[in-house]
Every structure is written in C-alpha cells, then in structure tokens.
C-alpha cells in the first residue's frame, strides 16, 4: 500500500470546496489526514486568494487510476478550466510513495519550492523525504525564504 499526498486548492467558495473534496477522498480511501488550511495569493495572474490543504492517504490504486479519480472529483465539484482565474477545485497528486516518474510528474515539480504546497505538506508529513533530493519536507520548510501564506487552522473549524 502506498502513501500518497494530494494538494487541494480553491479560490471560489473555497471552504465548501475543500470540505467536499476531503469528504470525497475519505469516502474513497477511508482515513485521511488533512493539513491546516493556508490562504495565499494566486500565482502568475490577478485572481482571488486561494485556500490550500494537503491530504495524506493510503492507497493500493495505480497512479493513473488515482489521477483519474482526482479528475472525477474535480469534475463533480464543477471544475471548469475556461477561466484560469476562477478555480472551484484543483486536486494535484504531489507524491506517491518514493516513486519518481517524469511522465506522471511524480514527485510534483516544485514540491519543495512552492509555498502553497510545501507548508501544508510539511505540516502533514514533516519527515517526508523527497525521492530525488533526499531532503525532508520540514528541512525544506525551515530553509524556505519568507513565505506570505496565512495558516487559518483546521478545515473543520472554518466557517464557509
């Protein structure tokens, strides 16, 4: 059974979207661990702030099957890619065990350099070792330059 990490983000009714996504992941994979919620600005375009979490889960599903299921959860939530400034729900497979696969983009490029991924990942898996660099997520977080994200706390404690 592999340990997988999924980045979950939204900038359109984000608390509702993140809750729905984590429930959907729980229904499919049983117990999941969810990081605190982080708020941060959109990167590369003028858009509403994002809320992001990382979910840790265990699965026997193959990577392509897992990715297809993540896409189905996005679609069920109303993901529309027509306007990149509005993201109802974005689910990214960040890491799948120690697997390195360029075609599947594993580990996700920027895993330890994008604050909206690194901060929640280090919260949920501080001892996660990057399969290419050998660096622990907590060490990458400690070495990260000043980060402009706000930790909002646990998802179940936020009001929509």
N, C-alpha and C positions, 0 to 999 in steps of 0.2 A: 504494500500500500504506500502510495507516495503522499508526501506533504506538499500541498500547493498553496500559493499565495495569489489572491485576486485583488487588484486595485479596483475600487468602486468610486465613481465620481459623478457629480451632477451640479448643474447651475440653474436648473429650472425646478422649482418646488423640491429642493434637494433633500430635506429631511424625510419627506414622504418617499421620494425615490430611493434613498439609501435604505430606509427601513424595508421597503418592498423587496429590494434586491437581497438584503441579508436574510429575510424570511424565505425567499425563493431558494437561496443557497442552502439554508438549513433544511428545507423540505427535501432537497435532493441529496445532501451529504450528511445529514444528521448534525451532530455538534460542530459548530464553527466558533472560532474566536475572532472577535472584531476589535480593531484598534479604536482609540479615541477618534473623534471627528476633528478634522483640520479644515479651517477656512483659509483660502488663499486666492490671489488674483489669477485671472485667466492668463495663459502664457501665449504671447505672439499675436493677440488680437484684442480688440476692445469688446469685452463681454462681462456679464455679471460674474461675481466671485463664485468659485467652486467650493463645494464641500467634498472632502475625500476621506475614505477609510481604506484599510487593508483588512481582508478577511483571510484567515488561515483555516484550511480544511484538509481532510484526508480523503483520498480517492484511489480507486483502482481503475478509473476510466483512463483511456488513452488520451493523449494531449489533444488530438484533433477532435475527439468526441467531446471533451471538456470545453474546448473553444467553441464548438458548435452550440453547446448548451448555453454558454455565456451569451452568445449572439442571440439565441432564442429568448433568453431572459430580457435582454435589451429590447428586442422587438416587441415583446409582450408589454413592456413598460412604455411603448410608444416612441422608441428611438427613431429619429428622423435626421438623416445626415445632410439635408438640404441646406440648412443654415448652421455653419460651424460655431456660431456664437451662442447657440441655444442647444444645450446638451441635457436631455431628460435623464439619460442614464448611460454611463460608459463603464464597461467591465473589461479589464485587461488581465490576462494571465501574466503575472510578473515572474514567477519561478515555479518550477515543477521538480521537486527534489533537487538533486545536483545536476540535472540534465542540462546539457549545452547543445543547442540545436539552432543553427542560423536560419534555417527555413521556417521553423516555428517561432523564431525570435525569442529564444529562451537562453539565458535569462533575458528579461525585457531590457533592451538598450536604455541606458540611463537609470537603471535600477538603483544605483547608489549615488546618483548625481542630481536627480530631480527631487526637490524638497517635498512635493506633494505625494511622492511615492516613498521616499526614504524615511521621513519622520514617522508616518503611521506604521511602516514596515518594521522599523527599529523598536517601536512600542510593542508590537505583537510578536516579534521574533528577534530579540536583541542578539542572539547567538547565531543567527543565520549567516552562513559562510557563503560568500559569492563564489560560485564554482570556477570562475576564470581568474579572479584576483586573490582569492583566499582571505579577503578582508571580511571581518564580521560587520553586520549592519550597525551595531552600536558604536563601533570604532569609526565607521564612515560618518555616522551622525555627529559624533564628537568632533570630527575633523571638518565638517561642513562649514562653509562661511555663514555669516549671519543670515538667518532664514526669516522670511517675512510671512510666516503662517501662524494662525491663531489656533491653539488647541481649545476646542469647545467642550471637551469632555465626552462622556459616553453617549452613544447614539440614542439609547432608550431614555435618556434624561433630557433630551432636547425637545422643545415644542416646535410643531410644524410651522 
